Amino acid sequence: MTHSLPEQKEGVQVDLGNSLSLRLGSVLASGPDTSLRAALSMTLFEQTTFADKALPGTDDASGMLEMGGSVVLTGSTAVDVLLGIGLTSNAPDVRLTIALPIRF
C-alpha cells in the first residue's frame, strides 16, 4: 500500500490518492543455471483530488501479466529478461525489461 500525502502546489491542494498493489507469482528452476517465472500484478488507485474536487477517471485499476526468465552466463554474470503484457486500459500495452547483473 502506498499512502500519498496532500501537497500545496502554487496555493492549490493536490492529493494523488492512495494505491494498493498485489502481486502473485511463481518461479520455476528449470535447470542449474536457468529459471522461469510468471506473475500477475494488480494496482488499485484511489481518486485524485485537486482543490478539494475529485478528478473523474483517476480511480482505476492497472494490471499486468509478467513472464520472464534468468540464465547464468558465468560465475559472476547473468542475464534476466521480463516481458509484461497490460491487462487493463491504463496499463502499458507491452513492457520489456532486460537486466545484466554482474557481481564484482
Rosetta blueprint (number, residue, H / E / L):
1 M L
2 T E
3 H L
4 S L
5 L L
6 P L
7 E E
8 Q E
9 K E
10 E L
11 G L
12 V E
13 Q E
14 V E
15 D E
16 L L
17 G L
18 N L
19 S E
20 L E
21 S E
22 L E
23 R E
24 L E
25 G E
26 S E
27 V E
28 L E
29 A E
30 S L
31 G L
32 P L
33 D L
34 T E
35 S E
36 L E
37 R E
38 A E
39 A E
40 L E
41 S E
42 M E
43 T E
44 L E
45 F E
46 E L
47 Q L
48 T L
49 T E
50 F E
51 A L
52 D L
53 K E
54 A E
55 L L
56 P L
57 G L
58 T L
59 D L
60 D L
61 A E
62 S E
63 G E
64 M E
65 L E
66 E E
67 M E
68 G E
69 G E
70 S E
71 V E
72 V E
73 L L
74 T L
75 G L
76 S L
77 T E
78 A E
79 V E
80 D E
81 V E
82 L E
83 L E
84 G E
85 I E
86 G E
87 L L
88 T L
89 S L
90 N L
91 A L
92 P L
93 D L
94 V E
95 R E
96 L E
97 T E
98 I E
99 A E
100 L L
101 P L
102 I E
103 R L
104 F L
